Amino acid sequence: MIYKCTISDTGIGMAESYIEHIFEPFSQEHNDEQSVYHGTGLGMPIVKSLVEKMNGTISISSKEKEGSTFVVTLPFDIANAEEVYQANCDEAEADITGMRILLVEDNELNMEIAGYLLKDAGAEADYAQNGLQAVQMFESKPAGTYDIILMDVMMPQMDGLEATRRIRSLDRADAMSVPIVAMTANAFAEDVQKVREAGINAHIAKPLDAKKVIQVLARYYKK
């Protein structure tokens, strides 16, 4: 079975001469524009790599000031009934329905994706865009409001490690007991050690895997 996904937008588009460079690492056509979030030019190379690992293809067409169209084609095998049943059983074990989560993420797109993932799994999420805002939101809520904090590590104003240290130092009943799970692209041993030393319970590597996220959160959920 072939799955074809077409995504179109009506944004600023791209020059035809730039399209052939879009999959090059650190390549950006408009890197001098004012933006809340400045990318690294790694998004499309990573997407292309993931698509190719799945034996698929990605193509792009675009016109300046009109928008862009991305077409991803992926081949899939149809699972048999036994495989589907086993997958459903595994997912049933990881239940976060009703879980109250403080999601801390500075990247608007990542926050939207993570928020959708959590809500689709039946959880409730509040959002903070940096570590300082996360500390303030946690401190302003009654003890026990959040079942868990899902914390990005690299953020402006205050990173996730410092935010975790401040939350752990608060004089309130749940400051030390609330589980905090880090989201980070840095998964080397020394990075994991820093996460642990800050008072974080576990970490999830980026890019996020939906099933893995739910499984990790479910381990800390006491209904």
C-alpha positions as CSV (number, residue, x, y, z in Angstrom):
1,M,0.0,0.0,0.0
2,I,1.3,3.5,-0.9
3,Y,0.4,6.4,1.3
4,K,0.7,9.9,-0.3
5,C,0.5,13.0,1.9
6,T,0.3,16.5,0.4
7,I,0.8,19.6,2.5
8,S,0.3,23.0,1.1
9,D,0.5,26.5,2.5
10,T,0.0,30.1,1.4
11,G,3.1,31.5,2.9
12,I,6.0,33.5,1.5
13,G,7.1,30.6,-0.7
14,M,10.6,30.0,-2.0
15,A,12.6,31.0,-5.0
16,E,13.0,28.2,-7.6
17,S,16.8,28.5,-7.3
18,Y,16.7,27.8,-3.6
19,I,14.5,24.6,-3.8
20,E,17.5,22.5,-4.9
21,H,19.3,23.5,-1.7
22,I,16.5,23.0,0.8
23,F,17.7,19.6,1.9
24,E,21.2,20.8,2.6
25,P,22.0,21.0,6.3
26,F,22.0,24.5,7.8
27,S,20.5,25.9,4.6
28,Q,18.1,28.8,5.0
29,E,16.7,31.1,2.4
30,H,15.5,33.9,4.7
31,N,17.8,33.8,7.8
32,D,17.8,37.5,8.4
33,E,14.1,38.0,9.0
34,Q,12.8,38.9,12.5
35,S,11.2,35.9,14.1
36,V,10.3,34.6,17.6
37,Y,12.0,31.4,16.8
38,H,15.0,31.2,14.5
39,G,15.5,27.8,12.9
40,T,18.8,26.0,12.4
41,G,18.2,24.9,8.8
42,L,18.1,21.2,9.9
43,G,14.3,20.6,9.7
44,M,14.1,19.6,6.0
45,P,17.3,17.5,6.0
46,I,16.0,15.5,9.0
47,V,12.6,15.0,7.4
48,K,14.2,13.8,4.2
49,S,16.4,11.4,6.1
50,L,13.4,10.0,8.0
51,V,11.4,9.6,4.9
52,E,14.2,7.8,3.1
53,K,14.7,5.5,6.1
54,M,11.1,4.5,5.5
55,N,11.8,3.9,1.8
56,G,9.7,6.9,0.8
57,T,10.2,10.1,-1.2
58,I,9.6,13.8,-0.6
59,S,9.2,16.4,-3.3
60,I,8.6,20.2,-3.1
61,S,7.2,22.8,-5.4
62,S,7.0,26.5,-4.5
63,K,6.4,30.0,-5.8
64,E,7.5,33.1,-4.1
65,K,4.7,35.1,-2.4
66,E,2.3,32.3,-3.2
67,G,3.2,29.3,-1.1
68,S,4.7,25.9,-1.1
69,T,3.5,22.3,-1.6
70,F,5.3,19.3,0.0
71,V,4.4,15.7,-1.2
72,V,5.5,12.7,0.9
73,T,5.0,9.2,-0.4
74,L,5.5,6.2,1.9
75,P,5.1,2.5,1.3
76,F,3.4,0.4,4.0
77,D,2.7,-3.2,4.5
78,I,-0.8,-4.1,5.7
79,A,-0.6,-5.7,9.2
80,N,-2.4,-8.9,9.9
81,A,-5.1,-9.2,12.5
82,E,-2.8,-10.7,15.1
83,E,-0.3,-7.8,14.9
84,V,-3.1,-5.2,15.2
85,Y,-4.5,-7.0,18.3
86,Q,-1.0,-7.1,19.9
87,A,-0.4,-3.3,19.2
88,N,-3.8,-2.4,20.7
89,C,-3.0,-4.4,23.8
90,D,0.4,-2.7,24.3
91,E,-1.1,0.7,23.9
92,A,-3.9,-0.1,26.3
93,E,-1.3,-0.6,29.1
94,A,-0.1,3.0,28.8
95,D,-3.1,5.1,29.7
96,I,-2.8,8.8,30.6
97,T,-6.4,9.7,30.3
98,G,-7.2,12.6,32.7
99,M,-3.5,13.3,33.4
100,R,-2.8,17.0,34.2
101,I,0.4,18.1,32.5
102,L,2.5,21.3,32.5
103,L,4.1,21.3,29.0
104,V,7.1,23.5,28.8
105,E,8.4,24.2,25.2
106,D,9.7,27.3,23.5
107,N,9.2,26.1,19.9
108,E,5.6,26.9,18.9
109,L,5.4,24.1,16.3
110,N,6.9,21.5,18.8
111,M,4.4,22.7,21.4
112,E,1.5,22.4,19.1
113,I,2.5,18.8,18.1
114,A,3.2,17.7,21.7
115,G,0.0,19.3,22.8
116,Y,-2.1,17.5,20.2
117,L,-0.4,14.2,21.1
118,L,-1.2,14.6,24.8
119,K,-4.8,15.7,24.2
120,D,-5.4,12.9,21.7
121,A,-4.3,10.5,24.5
122,G,-6.9,12.0,26.8
123,A,-4.6,14.2,28.9
124,E,-5.0,17.8,29.9
125,A,-2.2,20.3,29.3
126,D,-1.2,23.8,30.3
127,Y,1.5,25.5,28.3
128,A,4.6,27.5,29.3
129,Q,7.0,28.9,26.7
130,N,10.1,29.0,28.8
131,G,11.6,27.9,32.1
132,L,10.8,31.1,34.0
133,Q,7.1,31.0,32.9
134,A,7.0,27.3,34.0
135,V,8.2,28.1,37.5
136,Q,5.8,30.9,37.8
137,M,2.8,28.8,36.6
138,F,3.7,25.9,38.9
139,E,4.1,28.2,41.9
140,S,0.8,30.0,41.2
141,K,-1.2,26.8,41.2
142,P,-2.4,24.8,44.3
143,A,-0.2,21.9,45.3
144,G,-1.1,18.8,43.4
145,T,-2.5,20.6,40.3
146,Y,-0.1,18.9,37.9
147,D,0.5,15.2,37.8
148,I,3.7,15.7,35.8
149,I,5.8,18.4,34.1
150,L,7.1,17.8,30.6
151,M,10.1,20.0,30.3
152,D,12.1,21.1,27.3
153,V,15.8,21.6,28.2
154,M,17.1,24.2,25.7
155,M,15.0,27.4,26.1
156,P,15.4,31.2,26.3
157,Q,15.2,33.2,29.5
158,M,15.6,30.1,31.7
159,D,16.5,26.6,30.5
160,G,14.8,23.4,31.7
161,L,17.6,22.4,34.1
162,E,17.5,25.7,36.0
163,A,13.7,25.7,36.0
164,T,13.7,22.2,37.5
165,R,16.1,23.3,40.2
166,R,13.9,26.3,41.1
167,I,10.8,24.1,41.2
168,R,12.5,21.6,43.5
169,S,13.6,24.4,45.8
170,L,10.1,25.8,46.3
171,D,8.6,25.6,49.8
172,R,5.5,23.6,49.0
173,A,4.2,20.0,49.4
174,D,4.6,18.9,45.8
175,A,7.9,20.6,44.9
176,M,10.0,17.5,45.4
177,S,7.4,14.9,44.5
178,V,6.0,16.1,41.2
179,P,7.6,14.0,38.4
180,I,9.5,16.1,35.8
181,V,10.4,14.5,32.4
182,A,12.9,16.3,30.2
183,M,12.6,16.6,26.4
184,T,16.0,16.9,24.8
185,A,17.9,16.2,21.6
186,N,21.0,15.8,23.7
187,A,21.1,12.1,24.7
188,F,24.8,11.6,25.5
189,A,25.7,10.1,28.9
190,E,27.0,13.5,30.2
191,D,23.7,15.2,29.2
192,V,21.6,12.5,30.9
193,Q,23.8,13.0,34.0
194,K,23.1,16.7,34.0
195,V,19.4,16.1,33.7
196,R,19.4,13.7,36.7
197,E,21.5,16.1,38.8
198,A,19.0,18.9,38.2
199,G,16.3,16.8,39.8
200,I,14.6,15.5,36.6
201,N,13.1,12.0,36.9
202,A,13.5,10.8,33.3
203,H,14.2,12.1,29.8
204,I,12.7,11.6,26.4
205,A,14.9,12.1,23.3
206,K,13.8,14.4,20.5
207,P,12.3,14.1,18.0
208,L,9.5,12.8,20.1
209,D,8.1,9.3,19.5
210,A,4.3,9.4,20.4
211,K,4.2,5.9,21.8
212,K,7.4,6.4,23.9
213,V,6.1,9.7,25.3
214,I,2.8,8.1,26.5
215,Q,4.6,5.1,27.9
216,V,7.0,7.2,29.9
217,L,4.3,9.5,31.2
218,A,2.0,6.6,32.2
219,R,4.8,5.2,34.5
220,Y,4.4,8.3,36.7
221,Y,0.6,8.6,36.6
222,K,-1.2,7.7,39.8
223,K,-4.9,7.9,39.1
